[in-house]
Amino acid sequence: RVMFSVLTKFIADRPALRMLAQNLYCYISRRIVLLPPLGVALELTYACNWRCQMCFHHRPAVHEEMARTISRRKSEELTAKEIKHLVDDLAGMGVRHLSLHGGEPLIRPEFCEILEYAAARGLHVSTVTNATLITEKVAETLVRFMPDLYVSIHGGEKTNDVVTGIPGSYLKSMAGVRLLQQVKKRLGSETPRIHLGCVVSGVNVENL
């Protein structure tokens, strides 16, 4: 078990190897024997401090019921205790990677607690965030427990603000990224590795 954990961590830390391993795993699961999922994406919350044009949570034309009832749906979100039970189940199944999504996952006040708990269970945890809610405490927790962080940036300053529907969103995201970089440097850490994620649309495709 220890050797397997070391091997999976070695692979998880190397994107090219991780992709090859995932492809092999999927091939075996489809053609030879059904295996547990390698990774699970978990939506921690429906809430978000952005209003991105392409997000189904806030587009009535695409998912009217989902968008209209987002406040009611918040009551359907799992509690931190329920999420921890789910993490236990996933780890017991052999899941190796947990991706924390939203909405904006950092809106959850228990985000750091959930991240630390999942990492303690041996899961490779990542998250997708707009980085605007990164504080010193959050940054330190990310450095300690998260190998990879995906930040949503949808263009330059003006374009990003149009896509997100929030004036100043680009500058706030950059401030969060800079704070995280400063904490990484102070603690002498190379992680979390910061990846930029972008949804290509007619609004931003010309200036990507």
KADAQUI-V696984 format. One record per backbone hydrogen bond with DSSP energy under -0.5 kcal/mol. NH is the residue of the N-H (numbers start at 0). CO is the residue of the C=O. Records with the same first field share a line. If there is no record, write none. Layout:
NH->CO / CO
//
This chain:
4->0
5->1
6->2
7->3
8->4
9->5
10->6
11->7
12->8
13->10
14->12
17->13
18->14
19->15
20->16
21->17
22->18
23->19
24->20
25->21
26->22
27->23
28->24
29->25
30->26
31->27
32->27
39->96
41->39 / 98
42->40
43->41 / 100
50->163
52->162
54->51
57->54
58->55
59->57
61->58
62->58
63->59
66->62
67->63
68->64
69->66
72->68
73->69
74->71
75->72
76->73
82->78
83->79
84->80
85->81
86->82
87->83
88->84
89->85
90->86
91->87
92->88
93->89 / 90
94->89
95->37
96->37
97->123
98->39
99->97 / 125
100->41 / 98
101->102
102->46
103->46
104->102 / 127
106->103
107->104
110->107
113->109
114->110
115->111
116->112
117->113
118->114
119->115
120->116
121->118
122->117
123->95
124->122
125->97
126->147
127->99
128->126 / 149
133->130
134->132
138->134
139->135
140->136
141->137
142->138
143->139
144->140
145->141
146->124 / 144
147->124
148->192
149->126
150->148 / 194
151->128
152->150 / 196
159->155
160->156
161->157
162->158
163->159
164->160
165->160
168->165
171->167
172->168
173->169
174->170
175->171
176->172
177->173
178->174
179->175
180->176
181->177
182->178
183->179
184->180
185->181
186->182
187->183 / 184
188->183
192->146
194->148 / 192
196->150
199->197
204->200
206->203
207->204
//
